[in-house]
Amino acid sequence: MIVSDKIRILGFAGSLRKDSFNRALLRNAVSFIPDNSSLEIFELDGIPPFNQDAEKDMPEKVRDFKSKIRGADAILISTPEYNYSVPGVLKNAISYRYTRYSLNPATYG
């Protein structure tokens, strides 16, 4: 197994809008990532509503999301604030990965 010295950052936006300012921030963040790091942007659209009963037969998009979080050294979240809270799509995605999420360094804004 080859171990990379690069810091793997997984980024995702809390907005599903195609022209989202938060998606644009993530795309532009790539140019600010140090040479010893990489930033992969994951799109949250297509993740179904969280249902803990579905753990055994998890949709492919959710399995992919969980796998990418497991493989990340850090998480970068760019999100709007809706009704004084995080958007439902972001809360939903985090709910699928809550058992491991707290072990990854994360920042949002």
Secondary structure, 3 states (H helix, E strand, C coil): CCCCCCEEEEEEECCCCCCCHHHHHHHHHHHHCCCCEEEEECCCCCCCCCCHHHHCCCCHHHHHHHHHHHHCCEEEEECCCECCECCHHHHHHHHHCHHHHCCCCEEEC
